[in-house]
Amino acid sequence: MSPHPLASVIEAADRAISAEDFDSLLDFYAEDAILVVQPGLNAIGKAAIRRAFVAIADHFHHSLTVKQGDMVVLEGGGDSALVVMETRLEHAGSDGTKVAVTRQATYVFRKNPAGQWLCVIDNSYGTDLLKAPGPL
């Protein structure tokens, strides 16, 4: 079975994040998209998502690389899809050593009238949000 077309969309977005090409990255998001920056903190809309990714790059000292692991795509009605996947993050720790983290992420995509898949919910924390203290 060939991979779902969203696999290449997500791979291209991961490359843009790793390269800090935030202008290109925003092409993958719907205007009204939500990015879970961290549990309890969301960025809503492209301008806020761009600011969040700039802050994330700063937080990780411009060393963040993002790659995909295993992925399941559940497409509904032809214009929406839920993606459940491993998101693999690598960055330099405060002491310069490499830190690797794997998250069980969830993403929601919507296909626009031109047939392009756009991310409407970007949640790299997946169900770990259920463990977050306080209301979201």
Buried (B, 14 or more C-beta within 10 A) or exposed (E): EEEBBBBEBBBBBBBBBBEEBBEEBBEBBBEEBBBBBEBEEBBEBBEBBBBBBEEBBEEBEEBBBBBBEEBEBEBEEEEBBBBBBBBBBBBBEEEEEEBEEEBBBBBBBBBEEEEEBBBBBBBBBBEBBEEBEEEE
